[in-house]
């Protein structure tokens, strides 16, 4: 075989080898990206509502004062109520009476006032975009709230974001509400994920305690009713200063 022919075969052979190597590398890159996406999709994301998704603080306070005046004939302090936002309403109202009949009247009055509102809270600035990003990235997402199931759906519908979620867990669906792990465990079950592959996002220590005790990862948000010191004491996995920070934090936690 002539030197020229050998050189030609070497050139052709080397080109084929290089081409195969390049193809294998591209296929490997595609597999790696697919694995990352599969890993991302394996995580479910659960949100609290009041103070996390929706700005409801003033609405909650107004409903409290109207209900309290209706039942007791005079106004009452909102402080104890405010400090326990995140727990089921029925638990909060026991702070104001030991009488079951008075408690039930206060509870029913509050709910009647709240349900009559045209606006039960609007999304915080940036929240709607966050939900769109999570849907785009194919995260299963749900709500775990201390509102009743029907109330939660009504509130989310009025806020224009009900269709963003794959599931909703209400306070009337578990034997124990937050800070028990039961609500987050039910949320994980409805997203068809183990709790260890869920991220729970909330603005109260009761949210974080519920998520942590369920085995989920947790993100505390800084735009809700509770101070950062109170939230930090629960040792969440991360803190979001703004809604716009959530997609990055969720992405980071779902790849740890």
C-alpha positions as CSV (number, residue, x, y, z in Angstrom):
1,X,0.0,0.0,0.0
2,X,1.3,3.4,-1.0
3,X,2.1,6.0,1.6
4,X,-0.5,8.3,-0.1
5,X,-3.2,5.6,0.3
6,X,-2.3,5.0,3.9
7,X,-2.5,8.7,4.7
8,X,-5.9,8.9,3.0
9,X,-7.2,5.9,5.0
10,X,-5.8,7.4,8.2
11,X,-7.5,10.7,7.5
12,X,-10.8,9.0,6.7
13,X,-10.6,6.7,9.7
14,X,-9.6,9.5,12.1
15,X,-12.5,11.5,10.8
16,X,-15.0,8.7,11.5
17,X,-13.5,8.1,14.9
18,X,-13.7,11.8,15.7
19,X,-17.3,11.9,14.4
20,X,-18.3,8.9,16.6
21,X,-16.6,10.4,19.6
22,X,-18.4,13.7,19.1
23,X,-21.7,11.9,18.7
24,X,-21.2,9.9,21.9
25,X,-20.4,13.1,23.7
26,X,-23.6,14.8,22.4
27,X,-25.6,11.8,23.4
28,X,-24.1,11.8,26.9
29,X,-24.9,15.5,27.2
30,X,-28.5,14.9,26.2
31,X,-28.7,12.1,28.8
32,X,-27.3,14.3,31.5
33,X,-29.8,17.1,30.7
34,X,-32.6,14.5,30.7
35,X,-31.5,13.2,34.1
36,X,-31.4,16.7,35.5
37,X,-34.9,17.3,34.2
38,X,-36.2,14.0,35.6
39,X,-34.6,14.8,38.9
40,X,-36.3,18.3,38.9
41,X,-39.6,16.7,38.0
42,X,-39.3,14.2,40.8
43,X,-39.7,17.1,43.3
44,X,-43.1,18.5,44.2
45,X,-43.7,22.0,45.4
46,X,-46.3,22.9,48.0
47,X,-47.3,26.4,49.0
48,X,-49.1,28.0,52.0
49,X,-51.7,30.6,51.0
50,X,-52.1,33.5,53.5
51,X,-48.9,35.6,53.6
52,X,-47.2,33.3,51.1
53,X,-49.1,33.3,47.8
54,X,-51.7,36.0,48.7
55,X,-51.5,39.3,50.5
56,X,-54.4,38.7,53.0
57,X,-53.2,40.3,56.3
58,X,-55.5,43.4,56.2
59,X,-58.4,41.2,55.1
60,X,-57.8,38.8,58.0
61,X,-57.6,41.7,60.5
62,X,-60.8,43.3,59.2
63,X,-62.7,40.1,59.4
64,X,-61.5,39.5,62.9
65,X,-62.6,42.9,64.2
66,X,-66.0,42.7,62.5
67,X,-66.7,39.2,63.9
68,X,-65.4,40.0,67.3
69,X,-67.6,43.1,67.6
70,X,-70.6,41.1,66.3
71,X,-70.3,38.4,68.9
72,X,-68.9,40.3,71.9
73,X,-70.4,43.7,71.4
74,X,-67.0,45.4,71.6
75,X,-63.7,45.2,69.8
76,X,-60.9,42.9,70.8
77,X,-57.1,42.7,70.4
78,X,-55.8,41.3,67.1
79,X,-52.4,40.6,68.5
80,X,-53.0,37.0,69.6
81,X,-54.7,36.2,66.3
82,X,-51.9,37.8,64.3
83,X,-49.2,35.7,66.2
84,X,-51.0,32.5,65.3
85,X,-51.7,33.1,61.6
86,X,-50.8,29.9,59.9
87,X,-52.8,27.7,62.3
88,X,-56.4,26.7,61.6
89,X,-58.9,29.4,62.3
90,X,-60.8,27.2,64.8
91,X,-57.6,26.8,66.9
92,X,-56.9,30.6,66.8
93,X,-60.4,31.5,68.1
94,X,-60.0,29.4,71.2
95,X,-57.6,32.1,72.4
96,X,-60.6,34.4,72.9
97,X,-63.0,32.1,74.7
98,X,-63.4,28.9,76.6
99,X,-67.1,28.6,75.9
100,X,-67.8,26.2,73.0
101,X,-71.0,28.0,72.0
102,X,-69.3,31.4,71.9
103,X,-66.4,29.9,70.0
104,X,-68.7,28.4,67.4
105,X,-70.6,31.7,67.0
106,X,-67.3,33.5,66.5
107,X,-66.1,31.0,64.0
108,X,-69.3,31.0,62.0
109,X,-69.5,34.8,62.0
110,X,-65.9,35.2,60.9
111,X,-66.5,32.7,58.0
112,X,-69.7,34.4,56.9
113,X,-68.0,37.8,56.8
114,X,-65.0,36.4,54.9
115,X,-67.0,34.5,52.3
116,X,-69.1,37.6,51.5
117,X,-66.0,39.5,50.3
118,X,-65.4,40.0,46.6
119,X,-61.7,40.0,47.2
120,X,-60.1,37.6,49.6
121,X,-56.6,38.6,48.8
122,X,-54.5,39.1,45.7
123,X,-51.1,37.4,44.8
124,X,-48.0,39.2,46.0
125,X,-46.1,40.9,43.2
126,X,-44.1,38.3,41.3
127,X,-46.1,35.2,42.5
128,X,-48.1,34.7,39.3
129,X,-44.8,34.7,37.3
130,X,-43.3,32.2,39.7
131,X,-46.2,29.8,39.3
132,X,-45.9,30.2,35.5
133,X,-42.2,29.3,35.6
134,X,-42.8,26.3,37.8
135,X,-45.5,25.1,35.4
136,X,-43.2,25.7,32.5
137,X,-40.5,23.6,34.2
138,X,-43.1,20.9,34.9
139,X,-42.9,20.9,38.6
140,X,-46.1,19.4,40.2
141,X,-47.3,22.1,42.5
142,X,-50.0,22.2,45.2
143,X,-51.4,24.2,48.2
144,X,-51.4,23.2,51.8
145,X,-53.4,25.7,53.8
146,X,-55.2,26.2,57.1
147,X,-58.2,27.4,55.2
148,X,-61.1,24.9,54.7
149,X,-60.9,23.0,51.4
150,X,-63.8,24.8,49.8
151,X,-62.7,28.2,51.1
152,X,-59.2,27.7,49.7
153,X,-60.5,26.9,46.3
154,X,-62.8,29.9,46.4
155,X,-60.0,32.2,47.5
156,X,-57.6,31.0,44.9
157,X,-60.3,31.3,42.2
158,X,-61.0,34.9,43.2
159,X,-57.3,35.6,43.0
160,X,-57.1,34.1,39.5
161,X,-54.6,31.4,40.3
162,X,-56.7,28.3,41.1
163,X,-55.8,26.6,37.9
164,X,-52.1,26.8,38.6
165,X,-52.2,23.9,41.1
166,X,-52.4,20.2,40.9
167,X,-53.9,19.7,44.3
168,X,-55.2,21.6,47.4
169,X,-55.2,20.4,51.0
170,X,-57.5,22.1,53.4
171,X,-57.6,22.2,57.2
172,X,-60.8,20.1,57.2
173,X,-59.1,17.2,55.5
174,X,-56.7,16.0,58.2
175,X,-57.3,15.1,61.9
176,X,-54.7,17.7,62.9
177,X,-53.7,21.0,61.2
178,X,-50.4,22.7,61.1
179,X,-47.9,22.5,62.8
180,X,-48.7,18.8,62.6
181,X,-47.0,17.0,59.7
182,X,-50.4,15.6,58.5
183,X,-51.3,18.4,56.0
184,X,-47.9,18.3,54.3
185,X,-47.9,14.5,54.2
186,X,-51.3,14.6,52.5
187,X,-50.1,17.2,50.0
188,X,-47.1,15.0,49.1
189,X,-49.4,12.1,48.7
190,X,-51.7,14.0,46.3
191,X,-48.6,15.1,44.3
192,X,-47.6,11.4,44.2
193,X,-44.3,12.2,45.8
194,X,-42.6,11.0,49.0
195,X,-42.4,13.9,51.4
196,X,-38.6,13.9,51.2
197,X,-39.1,14.9,47.5
198,X,-41.3,17.8,48.3
199,X,-40.5,21.5,49.1
200,X,-43.0,23.3,51.4
201,X,-43.0,27.1,51.2
202,X,-44.6,29.2,53.9
203,X,-44.4,32.4,55.9
204,X,-45.2,31.1,59.4
205,X,-43.3,29.0,62.0
206,X,-46.3,26.6,61.8
207,X,-45.7,26.1,58.1
208,X,-42.1,25.3,58.6
209,X,-42.6,23.0,61.5
210,X,-45.2,21.1,59.6
211,X,-43.0,20.7,56.6
212,X,-39.9,19.8,58.6
213,X,-41.7,17.2,60.7
214,X,-43.1,15.7,57.5
215,X,-39.6,15.3,56.2
216,X,-40.0,17.9,53.4
217,X,-37.5,20.6,52.5
218,X,-38.7,24.0,53.6
219,X,-38.4,27.6,52.3
220,X,-39.4,30.5,54.6
221,X,-40.6,33.6,52.8
222,X,-39.8,37.1,54.1
223,X,-42.8,39.0,52.8
224,X,-45.4,37.4,55.2
225,X,-46.7,38.2,58.7
226,X,-43.9,36.7,60.8
227,X,-40.5,38.1,61.4
228,X,-37.3,36.6,60.0
229,X,-36.1,35.9,63.6
230,X,-39.2,33.8,64.3
231,X,-38.8,31.9,61.0
232,X,-35.0,31.4,61.3
233,X,-35.7,29.7,64.7
234,X,-37.3,26.8,62.8
235,X,-34.2,26.2,60.7
236,X,-35.7,26.2,57.2
237,X,-33.5,25.0,54.3
238,X,-33.7,28.4,52.7
239,X,-35.1,31.9,53.0
240,X,-36.6,33.8,50.0
241,X,-36.4,37.5,50.3
242,X,-38.7,38.1,47.3
243,X,-41.1,35.9,45.3
244,X,-38.7,36.3,42.3
245,X,-36.1,34.4,44.3
246,X,-38.2,31.2,44.5
247,X,-37.5,29.5,41.1
248,X,-33.7,29.6,41.7
249,X,-34.0,28.4,45.3
250,X,-36.4,25.6,44.3
251,X,-34.1,24.6,41.5
252,X,-31.2,24.5,43.9
253,X,-33.0,22.4,46.6
254,X,-34.3,20.0,44.0
255,X,-30.7,19.2,42.9
256,X,-29.2,18.8,46.3
